[in-house]
């Protein structure tokens, strides 16, 4: 039965065309954006996971930048320590040369003074991003001997956490701007015991009695002065103590370099790990929301064909009412 008021065929064709147009719009959006899930309405669960992971990747990118800055700061500190180690080695060699009786210690002292100034200058110049780990003021308000480099951003069921690479400056500082000489803690300016020298009354090591001419002496690397020393047994012993003092400082600098070097390696390793983690997160996001372009292009071509056929079907259904007119001719 054909009805003028209700065209069932046209209604079916129109509904089919509407569904095809809806699917075609979805496919067009996926092809144009490259996303299978572009908003929460597409899939609330997957969209939430992908959005959170993308946010975490942004935080990890900031961590990478922090690691780069932190590694550069550690590199500067390591280079400053390395330069100081080289200067201390030269000073040690000069003091050994000064131990030889008859040597002109005035000229040697001139070289030592140059090395002392050079070490202080290099410690003060070891600055990046207004951070100096080698020349500090331990008496400054808010001074913190622990320096931290942001190393990781972590999310768990209990919340988020920030991991850090911590560096203790206690045994790394070369010069301390603390006002009290006795309270300075830097490797170069802290007071070390140079005597008593355990000299006997006759000025010979291991002799008997006390030697009033050799009072207790405390000195720092920056206080070493050999220009006025002569060739007496006591003065030669002071020179030997100076050599021990420099050797002790040299060992401390080497230890400090080891500490900084380990943290540089940690920063480099963590930087590589964060890069790999960000890549893994990006792949996870892609697996959740990216569109399969080969599949979508095939679907697009099929839907375009279905749309054309559906339009043709609707046209035929609408024309059926016109055919009734032939019955009245």
Buried (B, 14 or more C-beta within 10 A) or exposed (E): EEEEEEBEBBEEBBEBBEEBBEBBEBBBBBBEEBBBBBEEEBBEEBBEBBBEBBEBBEBBBEBBEBBEBBBBBBBBBBBBBBBBBBBBBBBBEBBEEBBEEEEEBEEBBEBBBEBBEBBBEBBBEBBBEEBBBBBBEBEEEEEEBEBBBBBBBEEEEEEEEEBBBEBEBEEBBBBBBBEEEEEBBBBBBBBBEBBBBEBBEEBEEEBEEEBEEBEEBEBBBBBBBBBEBEEEBBBBBBBBBBBBBBBBBBEBBEBBBEBBBEBBEBBEEBBEEBBEBBEEBEEBBBEBBBBEEEEBBEBBEBBBEBBEBBBEBBEEBBEEBEEEEEEEE
